[in-house]
Amino acid sequence: MAEHRSMQRSALLDAARSLLSEGGTEALTFPALAERTGLARSSVYEYFRSRAAVVEELCAVDFPVWAAEVESAMKQADTPEGKVEAYVRTQLALVGDMRHRAVVAISASELDAGARDKIRAAHGGLVAMIVEALGHMGHAEPRLAAMLLQGIVDAAVRRIELGVAESPAAITEAAVGMALHGVHGGVQG
């Protein structure tokens, strides 16, 4: 029985990711979840009390996986600059991943305080990963620099998600350039 419930819950989360990725938060409804999983709509309520509860569960499951991928890429870098580059590139490479697309859709939605707190905590953990590298690069306030660096990443993510004229590769290169060289873009003068 417990294994069956676990499998159903996992199927509901997979369906939620797909719905969010395909249609944003408006697409994440209990009737849609029921249809995607073959469950009765009332059965969905046995697993999640609200849409916000689905969001909280997705955050609890997906953010650690995403953060582990970023952390793994950073560990492979030998220099603080390499760690910063890996931090930016890995997050932007994950933009096409369904887990990430769901998180972006979630972040744009109206959430209750609990879900917002979980998202903030997860992002805080991500930002904390880069503080040490920024300190080694000589930043007087590495925590502040890390938060600003994440702002560059977040802006690049939004730009990629918009599907604007620039390719994701061009946006990634611009974001890495901003992260490592500021507004000078690495231009030697």
Beta strands, then each sheet from edge to edge (+ up, - down):
end
